[in-house]
Amino acid sequence: METPGLTQANAPAGWRGWLRQSENLLIVFCLGALMVLPLLEVLLRPFKTGISGSIPFVQHFTLFVGMLGGALAAREGRLLAISTLSHFLRGWPKAAARLFSHAAGAGVTVYLLLASVHFLRTEIENPRVLAYGIPVWAMQIVLPVGFGLVAARLIWHASVCWWGRWGALGLASFFVLAGLQQVIAPENLVVPALILLLLATILGAPVFTMIGGAALILLWGAGFPIASVPLKHYSLVTNATLPTIPLFTLAGYFLAEGGASRRLVRVFQALFGTVRGGPAVVTALVCAFFTSFTGASGVTILALGGLLMPVLLAARYSERNALGLLTSAGSLGLLFPPCLPLIFYAIVASNISVNMGAATEVTIQKMFLGGIVPGVLLVGLTAWWGIRVGPRAEGERRRFDAVEARRAVWAAKWELLLPVVALGSLFSGKATPVEAAAITAFYAFAVETWVYRDLKLFRDVPRVMTECGLLVGGVLLILGVAMGFTNYLVIEQVPDRLVEWSTANIHSTWMFLLMLNVLLLLVGCIMDVYSAIAVVVPLIVPIGLQFGVDPVHLGIIFLANLELGYLTPPVGMNLFLSSYRFNKPMPEVARSVLPMLLVLFIGVLLITYIPALTTTLPKLSR
């Protein structure tokens, strides 16, 4: 949805206004440091020098961005939830559902706070030094602070009146104290607690509390320390390659908030708008370009919807077909580098494949290469459908204007070079993935602020960086606690048992892939792509390796299926965003995307059963 004003002129005065501005400035500083430190490393490398502690500082600034961004998302009431029930409730049932779900979410977050305090205490007792004498625990303290802010804001947003907030605080306190007192044995409380958590999720509790709460309850009931949840959260967020996620996201936000959308639409319109179905081709291409940098976050629909809908309607597409095309195209770039799910899959799957001795190592570079041909296939199918449903008699079609095409390309030349900068720096061998992401983010910043001057340095850039931090923080909250849930699955040997069951009952790789597609379509209906990567990938990669499926190919199959999840109820993000952006009822939006769902599903089957589409480019890069 469109961003509530993060720098509103009428922001509340006093301590709340001071806290708001302080959080905004701090997250801008952390994102700026994430961008600048790797750039300095690249610049200083020819001189055989560098910045001491640069890498661990970048990793811990990512931790700050994750926790503070999560606090900002809670502040703005924009933590991701999977339930749509609240949209259909009215009056006191809606208020009661909100109070209960937020109170339960706050209770889970308080447990995460307590677990992170326990984790922090062990770090203080065995101190490590980050750099320049700064102890690691001084950076880790952001974990309990961040969870505390999130819990407080869940209580605040539980109701619009004070009695409701006090009620939510009392209910959350009851949940916390009931667990701490342990009047009943923990193992006997697991099932009731999980049922309450499921109810809260259905009523609208955030996704991270659902996954994190399940991890806490299951670990607690099995007698394992719950401090492992924030430990896994910390380990993931400070992973050496994870800073690529906020940096590539930042590049996408600079594009989306600048004038890139107008210039790119003009380019593709000049090149393809003169052929039959040209507006559909333009829609598919420009959406794929944007989504590859904005991470299939919905920004594409918000940024381009107002520009492309009039183009499609002017070409005499029906309103339903135009709506379905735009809604579906909003996630087309999911398989193109440097889209964030590709990066995160590589991070999660790499450790698993290495531990199991896989012949193919899962790297960010291989995932980027593996997604190109399947991504082109899905874009091509979308464009084909758009051409097929386009008006057959468009009147006097204008001729290709070479002068306008040349002018449009020249006007957008710096933005068209962005993929070259991103992939060139990554595959050149002269920059690490994090450094390549920093170069890309700085390039996008320079283009939009200094070349085109669409963004004002002190007025717009902090707002854009704050919004980027909010999105990244919301995602990293989910990913961090999901790794805690995954840790429980590993402790209980769930992946090993699944491998044993699969090899005993499934005797064909083709049958395994078919069942995998069905499973992932169901996952896509109920879970967002980031949660699915964190929870499901550790379960399916060992099975895929057992059946001889290349882990890079498995990753592209996984993401291609989850791409359909953006279009399927109940958590199809594009459906909600399209409904909001074009002011259309959800059922109407859902009906409009049904033909595209079928077309994209055919593409997913081709990607699944023709491995060469995925594996050829990674093999050529060896």
matplotlib code that plots the C-alpha trace (Angstrom):
import matplotlib.pyplot as plt

x = [0.0, 1.0, 3.3, 1.8, 3.8, 7.0, 8.1, 4.7, 4.7, 2.0, 3.9, 3.1, 5.1, 7.0, 8.7, 6.8, 7.9, 11.4, 11.4, 10.0, 12.7, 15.4, 14.4, 14.2, 17.6, 19.2, 18.0, 19.1, 22.6, 22.7, 21.7, 24.2, 26.9, 25.9, 26.4, 29.5, 31.7, 31.8, 32.4, 35.4, 36.8, 36.5, 38.2, 41.0, 41.7, 44.1, 46.2, 46.5, 44.6, 41.1, 39.0, 39.6, 36.5, 34.6, 32.9, 31.6, 30.5, 28.5, 27.0, 25.9, 24.5, 22.3, 21.2, 20.3, 18.4, 16.5, 15.4, 14.8, 13.0, 10.8, 10.1, 9.2, 6.9, 5.2, 5.0, 3.2, 1.0, 2.5, 3.8, 2.9, -0.1, -1.4, -5.1, -7.7, -10.5, -10.2, -11.2, -14.7, -15.4, -17.2, -18.0, -17.2, -16.1, -13.5, -12.3, -12.3, -10.3, -7.8, -7.4, -6.9, -4.5, -2.4, -2.3, -1.2, 1.4, 2.7, 2.9, 5.0, 7.2, 7.8, 9.0, 11.4, 12.6, 13.2, 14.9, 17.2, 18.0, 19.1, 21.2, 22.7, 23.6, 25.7, 27.5, 28.3, 29.7, 31.9, 32.7, 34.0, 35.4, 34.0, 36.7, 38.3, 37.6, 33.8, 32.3, 29.9, 27.2, 27.1, 25.6, 23.5, 21.6, 19.5, 17.7, 15.8, 15.4, 13.8, 11.6, 10.5, 9.5, 7.6, 5.7, 4.8, 3.5, 1.4, -0.3, -0.7, -2.3, -4.5, -7.2, -7.9, -9.0, -7.1, -9.4, -8.8, -5.0, -5.1, -7.2, -4.6, -1.8, -3.6, -4.2, -0.6, 0.6, -1.6, -0.2, 3.4, 2.8, 0.9, 4.0, 6.5, 4.7, 4.6, 1.8, 1.1, 4.0, 5.2, 4.6, 0.9, 0.5, 2.0, -1.2, -3.4, -0.8, -0.5, -4.3, -4.4, -1.5, -3.4, -6.5, -4.5, -3.0, -6.4, -7.6, -4.7, -1.5, 1.7, 3.5, 6.7, 4.7, 3.1, 6.4, 8.4, 5.6, 5.5, 9.2, 9.1, 6.2, 7.7, 11.2, 9.8, 7.5, 10.5, 12.7, 15.1, 16.3, 14.3, 17.4, 18.2, 15.5, 17.2, 20.6, 19.5, 17.9, 21.3, 23.2, 21.1, 20.9, 24.7, 25.4, 28.2, 26.1, 22.8, 23.6, 23.0, 19.3, 18.9, 21.4, 19.6, 16.3, 17.6, 18.6, 15.1, 13.5, 15.7, 14.4, 10.7, 10.7, 12.5, 11.4, 12.6, 9.1, 8.1, 11.4, 11.3, 7.7, 8.5, 11.5, 9.5, 6.5, 8.7, 10.3, 7.3, 4.2, 3.7, 3.1, -0.2, -0.3, 2.6, 1.1, 1.0, 4.7, 5.5, 3.7, 5.5, 9.0, 8.8, 7.2, 9.9, 12.7, 11.3, 10.5, 14.0, 15.2, 12.3, 12.1, 8.5, 7.4, 4.4, 6.2, 6.0, 2.2, 2.1, 4.8, 3.7, 0.0, -1.0, 1.1, 0.4, -3.4, -4.2, -1.9, -3.7, -7.1, -6.2, -5.2, -8.8, -7.9, -10.9, -10.7, -10.7, -7.8, -5.8, -6.4, -5.3, -2.3, -1.0, -1.7, 0.1, 3.0, 3.8, 5.8, 7.3, 10.9, 11.1, 13.6, 15.7, 18.9, 19.3, 15.8, 15.9, 14.3, 17.1, 19.6, 17.9, 17.4, 21.1, 21.9, 19.6, 20.2, 24.0, 24.7, 22.4, 23.9, 27.4, 26.6, 25.1, 28.0, 26.1, 27.9, 26.6, 27.3, 24.5, 25.8, 24.2, 25.9, 24.5, 21.0, 21.2, 22.3, 19.8, 16.9, 17.5, 16.1, 13.1, 12.4, 12.4, 10.0, 7.5, 7.8, 7.3, 4.2, 2.7, 3.4, 1.9, -1.3, -1.5, -1.1, -3.7, -6.4, -5.5, -7.9, -7.6, -8.6, -6.8, -7.5, -4.7, -1.6, 1.1, 4.5, 7.7, 9.3, 13.1, 13.7, 11.4, 12.9, 16.4, 15.4, 13.6, 16.6, 19.0, 16.8, 16.8, 20.3, 21.6, 18.8, 19.0, 22.6, 21.7, 21.5, 24.9, 26.4, 24.8, 25.8, 29.0, 30.4, 29.1, 30.5, 33.7, 35.4, 36.6, 33.8, 32.1, 28.3, 27.9, 30.3, 28.4, 25.1, 26.7, 27.9, 24.4, 22.7, 25.2, 24.8, 21.0, 21.3, 23.7, 21.5, 18.3, 19.7, 22.6, 22.0, 18.2, 17.7, 14.3, 15.2, 16.3, 19.2, 17.8, 14.1, 13.5, 16.5, 15.9, 12.2, 13.1, 15.8, 13.4, 10.7, 13.3, 14.4, 10.8, 10.3, 13.6, 13.0, 9.6, 11.1, 14.1, 11.9, 10.1, 13.3, 15.1, 12.5, 11.8, 15.4, 14.6, 11.6, 13.9, 16.3, 13.6, 12.8, 16.5, 16.7, 13.7, 15.3, 12.3, 14.3, 15.9, 12.6, 11.1, 14.0, 13.5, 9.8, 10.2, 12.8, 10.7, 7.4, 8.4, 10.3, 10.5, 12.1, 9.3, 6.7, 8.7, 8.7, 5.0, 4.3, 6.7, 4.7, 1.4, 3.0, 4.5, 1.3, -0.4, 2.4, 2.1, -1.6, -1.0, 2.6, 4.6, 7.7, 10.2, 8.6, 8.4, 12.1, 13.1, 10.7, 10.2, 13.6, 15.5, 12.9, 12.9, 16.5, 17.7, 14.9, 15.7, 19.4, 18.4, 16.5, 19.4, 17.7, 20.2, 19.8, 19.9, 17.2, 15.2, 15.5, 14.1, 11.2, 10.6, 10.5, 8.6, 5.8, 5.9, 5.6, 2.1, 1.5, 1.5, -1.7, -3.5, -5.8, -5.6, -2.2, -1.7, 0.0, -0.5, -4.3, -4.4, -2.2, -4.0, -7.4, -6.0, -4.3, -7.2, -10.0, -11.5, -13.1, -10.9, -13.2, -13.0, -9.2, -9.1, -11.2, -9.1, -5.9, -7.3, -6.3, -2.8, -2.5, -3.1, -0.6, 2.1, 1.4, 2.2, 5.5, 6.2, 5.7, 8.1, 10.7, 10.2, 10.5, 13.1, 16.1, 18.3, 16.3, 17.8, 21.1, 22.7, 23.9, 25.3, 27.3, 28.7, 30.0, 32.2]
y = [0.0, 3.6, 4.8, 6.7, 9.9, 9.1, 12.7, 14.3, 18.0, 17.4, 14.6, 14.5, 16.9, 16.0, 12.7, 10.8, 13.2, 13.1, 9.3, 9.2, 11.6, 9.8, 6.4, 7.8, 9.4, 6.3, 4.0, 6.5, 6.5, 2.7, 2.3, 5.0, 3.2, -0.1, 1.7, 3.7, 1.2, -1.4, 1.4, 2.6, -1.0, -1.1, 2.3, 1.4, -2.1, -0.9, 0.7, -2.5, -1.1, -0.9, -0.1, -2.3, -4.1, -3.0, -6.4, -7.0, -3.4, -3.8, -7.1, -5.4, -2.3, -4.8, -6.1, -2.5, -1.9, -5.2, -4.4, -0.7, -1.2, -3.8, -1.2, 1.4, -1.1, -1.7, 2.1, 2.6, -0.5, -2.2, -5.5, -8.2, -10.4, -13.3, -13.1, -11.3, -11.9, -8.3, -6.9, -8.6, -7.8, -4.7, -3.0, -4.7, -8.1, -6.3, -4.3, -7.5, -9.4, -6.6, -6.4, -10.2, -10.6, -7.6, -8.7, -12.2, -10.8, -8.5, -11.4, -13.4, -10.4, -10.0, -13.6, -12.8, -9.8, -12.0, -14.7, -12.0, -10.6, -14.1, -14.4, -11.0, -11.9, -14.9, -12.6, -10.1, -12.9, -14.1, -10.8, -10.5, -7.4, -6.2, -3.6, -0.5, -2.0, -2.0, -5.2, -7.2, -7.1, -3.3, -3.8, -6.8, -4.8, -3.6, -7.0, -6.5, -2.8, -3.6, -6.3, -4.0, -1.2, -3.7, -5.1, -1.6, -0.6, -3.7, -2.8, 0.8, -0.2, -2.8, -0.2, 3.5, 4.2, 3.9, 1.3, -1.0, -0.5, -1.2, -4.3, -5.5, -4.8, -6.8, -9.7, -9.7, -9.7, -12.7, -14.6, -13.8, -14.6, -17.8, -19.1, -17.8, -19.3, -22.8, -23.9, -26.6, -28.6, -26.9, -30.1, -30.0, -26.4, -26.8, -27.7, -25.1, -22.4, -23.4, -23.2, -19.7, -18.7, -20.0, -18.1, -14.9, -15.4, -15.9, -12.7, -10.7, -11.2, -10.4, -13.2, -12.9, -13.5, -16.6, -18.2, -16.9, -17.9, -21.4, -21.7, -20.5, -22.8, -25.9, -25.3, -24.5, -27.6, -29.9, -28.5, -26.6, -23.1, -20.4, -18.2, -20.2, -18.1, -14.7, -16.5, -17.9, -14.5, -12.8, -15.4, -15.0, -11.2, -10.9, -13.4, -12.1, -11.8, -10.7, -6.9, -7.4, -7.5, -4.0, -2.5, -3.9, -2.9, 0.6, 0.8, -0.2, 2.4, 5.2, 4.1, 3.9, 7.2, 9.1, 9.6, 6.3, 4.9, 7.6, 7.4, 3.6, 3.5, 6.0, 3.8, 0.6, 2.4, 3.9, 0.5, -1.8, 0.3, 0.4, -3.4, -5.2, -6.0, -3.5, -2.0, -5.5, -6.1, -2.7, -3.6, -7.0, -5.6, -2.5, -4.3, -7.1, -4.4, -2.7, -5.8, -7.2, -4.2, -3.7, -7.3, -8.2, -6.0, -4.5, -1.3, -2.0, -1.9, 1.3, 3.0, 2.0, 1.3, 4.9, 5.1, 1.8, 1.5, 4.5, 3.2, -0.2, 1.4, 3.8, 0.8, -0.5, -3.4, -4.3, -3.0, -6.6, -7.7, -4.5, -5.1, -8.8, -8.0, -5.3, -7.3, -10.3, -8.4, -6.9, -9.9, -10.9, -9.9, -12.3, -14.5, -11.8, -10.6, -8.9, -9.7, -10.4, -13.9, -15.2, -13.9, -15.2, -18.7, -18.8, -17.9, -20.5, -23.3, -22.9, -24.2, -27.2, -28.2, -27.9, -30.0, -32.7, -32.7, -31.5, -31.5, -28.0, -25.2, -22.7, -19.2, -15.8, -15.7, -19.1, -18.2, -15.0, -16.8, -19.7, -17.3, -15.4, -17.9, -19.0, -15.3, -14.5, -17.4, -16.1, -12.5, -13.9, -15.9, -12.8, -10.7, -13.4, -13.5, -9.7, -9.8, -12.5, -10.7, -7.3, -5.6, -7.0, -3.9, -1.0, 1.5, 3.2, 1.9, 4.5, 3.7, 3.1, 6.4, 5.9, 9.5, 9.2, 5.8, 7.2, 10.2, 8.0, 5.6, 8.6, 10.2, 7.0, 5.8, 6.0, 3.9, 1.4, 0.9, -0.1, -3.9, -3.6, -1.9, -4.5, -7.6, -6.3, -5.5, -8.8, -11.0, -9.0, -10.8, -7.4, -7.0, -9.2, -9.5, -7.0, -4.5, -5.0, -4.3, -1.1, 0.0, -0.5, 1.4, 4.3, 4.4, 4.6, 7.3, 9.3, 9.0, 10.0, 12.8, 14.3, 13.4, 13.6, 15.6, 13.9, 13.4, 16.2, 15.3, 16.5, 16.4, 13.2, 10.9, 10.5, 9.7, 7.1, 5.5, 5.3, 3.7, 1.2, 0.4, -0.1, -2.7, -4.5, -4.5, -6.1, -8.8, -9.5, -9.9, -12.7, -14.3, -14.1, -15.8, -18.3, -19.5, -20.2, -22.3, -24.1, -24.8, -26.6, -28.7, -29.6, -30.5, -32.8, -34.3, -33.4, -33.0, -36.4, -38.0, -36.4, -37.6, -41.2, -41.0, -39.6, -42.1, -45.0, -43.8, -41.8, -43.7, -41.2, -37.8, -36.7, -37.7, -35.9, -32.7, -33.0, -33.4, -30.5, -28.2, -29.1, -28.5, -25.2, -23.9, -24.6, -22.9, -19.9, -19.6, -19.3, -18.0, -15.1, -15.8, -14.8, -17.0, -19.8, -19.7, -19.7, -22.5, -24.7, -24.6, -26.4, -29.2, -29.6, -29.1, -32.4, -34.3, -32.7, -33.6, -37.2, -37.3, -35.8, -32.4, -29.6, -27.2, -24.2, -25.7, -26.6, -22.9, -21.6, -24.1, -23.0, -19.3, -19.7, -21.4, -18.8, -16.1, -17.5, -17.0, -13.2, -13.8, -16.4, -15.8, -15.5, -13.8, -12.8, -9.5, -8.2, -8.8, -6.5, -3.8, -3.9, -3.6, -0.6, 1.1, 0.8, 1.0, -2.3, -5.0, -8.0, -10.5, -8.5, -8.4, -12.1, -12.9, -10.8, -12.7, -16.2, -16.5, -15.2, -17.8, -20.6, -19.1, -18.7, -22.2, -23.6, -21.7, -23.2, -26.7, -26.0, -24.6, -27.7, -30.4, -28.8, -28.3, -27.0, -23.7, -23.2, -25.0, -24.0, -20.5, -21.5, -24.4, -22.1, -19.7, -22.3]
z = [0.0, -0.3, 2.4, 5.3, 5.7, 7.5, 7.6, 8.1, 9.0, 11.6, 13.3, 17.1, 19.2, 22.3, 23.0, 20.4, 17.7, 19.0, 18.9, 15.4, 14.0, 15.9, 14.5, 11.0, 11.2, 12.8, 10.1, 7.4, 9.0, 9.1, 5.5, 4.5, 6.4, 4.7, 1.3, 2.0, 3.9, 1.1, -1.5, 0.5, 0.6, -3.2, -3.6, -1.1, -2.4, -5.2, -2.5, -0.5, 2.4, 3.8, 6.8, 9.9, 10.9, 7.8, 7.2, 10.8, 11.0, 7.8, 9.2, 12.4, 10.7, 8.8, 12.2, 13.2, 9.9, 10.5, 14.1, 13.7, 10.4, 12.1, 14.8, 12.1, 10.4, 13.7, 14.3, 11.0, 11.4, 8.4, 9.8, 7.3, 8.2, 6.2, 7.3, 5.3, 7.8, 9.3, 5.9, 6.2, 9.9, 11.0, 14.3, 17.6, 16.1, 14.1, 17.2, 19.4, 16.7, 16.5, 20.3, 20.7, 17.7, 18.7, 22.3, 21.4, 19.0, 21.7, 24.1, 21.6, 21.0, 24.8, 24.9, 22.0, 24.0, 27.1, 25.0, 23.4, 26.9, 27.9, 24.7, 25.3, 28.9, 27.7, 25.2, 28.0, 30.2, 27.3, 25.5, 22.0, 20.3, 17.1, 16.2, 17.8, 21.2, 20.7, 22.2, 20.1, 22.7, 22.4, 18.9, 19.9, 22.4, 19.5, 19.6, 22.9, 22.2, 18.8, 20.1, 23.0, 20.5, 18.4, 21.4, 22.7, 19.2, 18.8, 22.1, 20.9, 17.6, 19.3, 19.6, 18.9, 22.5, 25.7, 27.3, 24.4, 24.7, 28.5, 27.7, 25.2, 27.7, 30.3, 27.9, 26.7, 30.3, 31.1, 28.1, 29.3, 33.0, 32.2, 30.5, 33.0, 36.1, 34.6, 36.9, 34.2, 32.7, 29.4, 27.3, 28.3, 27.2, 23.7, 21.9, 23.6, 23.0, 19.4, 19.0, 20.5, 18.2, 15.2, 16.3, 16.7, 13.2, 11.7, 13.4, 12.0, 14.1, 12.2, 10.4, 12.4, 15.6, 14.1, 13.1, 16.1, 18.5, 17.0, 17.4, 21.0, 22.0, 20.4, 21.8, 25.3, 25.2, 24.2, 27.0, 24.7, 25.4, 23.7, 23.5, 20.3, 18.5, 18.8, 18.4, 15.0, 14.2, 15.0, 13.0, 9.9, 9.9, 10.4, 7.6, 5.4, 2.2, 3.8, 3.4, -0.3, 0.5, 2.0, -0.5, -3.7, -2.1, -1.6, -5.3, -6.2, -4.0, -5.4, -8.9, -7.8, -6.0, -8.7, -12.3, -13.6, -14.0, -16.5, -18.5, -18.7, -19.7, -22.5, -23.7, -23.9, -25.4, -28.1, -28.9, -28.6, -28.5, -32.2, -32.7, -32.0, -28.3, -27.8, -24.6, -23.1, -24.0, -22.5, -19.3, -19.0, -19.7, -17.5, -14.6, -14.8, -14.8, -11.8, -9.8, -10.2, -8.1, -5.7, -4.7, -5.7, -2.7, -4.5, -5.2, -8.9, -8.9, -6.9, -8.9, -12.4, -12.1, -12.6, -15.7, -17.4, -16.8, -19.0, -21.7, -21.7, -21.7, -24.4, -26.5, -26.0, -23.7, -21.6, -18.0, -16.7, -19.0, -18.2, -14.4, -14.7, -16.7, -14.4, -11.3, -12.7, -14.1, -10.7, -9.7, -13.1, -12.2, -9.3, -11.2, -12.6, -10.8, -8.4, -7.0, -3.2, -3.1, -5.3, -2.8, 0.2, -1.3, -2.0, 1.6, 3.1, 0.6, 0.4, 4.0, 3.4, 0.1, 1.4, 4.5, 2.3, -0.1, -3.1, -6.4, -7.2, -4.8, -4.4, -4.8, -5.5, -8.8, -9.9, -8.7, -10.7, -13.9, -13.3, -13.2, -16.4, -19.0, -16.8, -16.1, -19.8, -20.4, -17.9, -19.3, -22.8, -21.8, -20.1, -23.2, -25.5, -23.4, -23.5, -27.3, -27.6, -25.6, -27.2, -29.6, -33.1, -34.9, -33.4, -36.1, -37.8, -35.9, -35.7, -37.3, -35.4, -34.7, -34.7, -33.6, -30.6, -29.7, -29.8, -27.7, -25.2, -24.8, -24.5, -21.8, -19.8, -20.6, -17.0, -15.6, -18.5, -17.5, -13.9, -14.6, -16.4, -13.3, -10.9, -12.8, -14.2, -10.8, -9.4, -12.2, -12.8, -9.9, -8.6, -6.1, -3.5, -3.7, -0.9, -2.7, -5.9, -4.1, -2.6, -6.0, -7.4, -4.6, -4.9, -8.7, -8.3, -5.7, -7.8, -11.0, -9.3, -7.1, -9.1, -12.8, -13.1, -9.8, -9.3, -5.6, -3.3, -1.1, 2.2, 1.5, -0.4, 0.2, 4.0, 3.3, 0.6, 2.8, 5.8, 3.7, 2.4, 6.0, 7.0, 4.2, 4.9, 8.6, 8.2, 6.0, 8.2, 11.3, 9.5, 8.2, 11.6, 13.7, 10.8, 11.2, 14.9, 13.8, 11.3, 14.1, 16.0, 12.8, 12.6, 16.3, 15.9, 12.7, 10.6, 7.3, 7.8, 8.4, 5.3, 3.2, 4.5, 3.8, 0.4, -0.8, 0.6, -1.0, -4.1, -6.8, -9.6, -9.9, -12.1, -9.5, -6.8, -8.9, -9.5, -5.8, -5.1, -7.5, -5.8, -2.3, -3.3, -4.9, -1.5, 0.3, -2.0, -1.1, 2.7, 3.1, 1.8, -0.2, 2.5, 5.2, 2.7, 1.9, 5.6, 6.6, 3.5, 1.8, 4.6, 4.2, 0.5, -0.4, 1.2, -0.5, -3.8, -3.5, -2.7, -6.0, -7.9, -8.5, -9.0, -6.0, -8.3, -10.5, -7.3, -6.2, -9.5, -9.4, -5.8, -6.6, -9.8, -7.9, -5.2, -7.9, -8.4, -4.7, -5.3, -7.3, -5.1, -2.1, 0.8, 1.0, -2.6, -2.0, -5.6, -5.2, -2.2, -3.7, -7.0, -5.2, -3.3, -6.2, -8.7, -6.1, -7.2, -5.0, -4.2, -5.9, -9.1, -9.0, -8.2, -11.2, -13.5, -12.8, -13.3, -17.0, -16.2, -13.3, -15.9, -18.3, -15.7, -14.3, -17.8, -17.6, -14.1, -15.5, -18.4, -15.9, -13.7, -16.4, -18.6, -16.3, -19.1, -18.9, -15.5, -15.4, -18.8, -17.9, -14.5, -16.1, -18.8, -16.1, -14.5]

ax = plt.figure().add_subplot(projection="3d")
ax.plot(x, y, z, "-o")
ax.set_aspect("equal")
plt.show()
